[in-house]
Amino acid sequence: MFSADQLIAHAVGDFLLQSEWMAREKTKRSLAALGPCLTYLLPCLLLTQYPYAIAIIGGTHFVIDRWHIAR
């Protein structure tokens, strides 16, 4: 289950902090996908400081963005 603060952190990291260039290039190059992954993690760091949680959140977000898994 997701909480409201998790959904807000996701919206901030994925939509407000991500530039148009990042959104356009993240499916083309791995290095370009790293930027949105890091901007997504910034708000998540406010919710948890557990290294495993951060690694899982960042890793899955990178894979989803880089290989355009979510449509």
Secondary structure as UniProt FT lines:
FT   HELIX           4..11
FT   HELIX           12..16
FT   HELIX           20..25
FT   TURN            26..28
FT   HELIX           30..47
FT   HELIX           51..66
FT   TURN            67..68
//
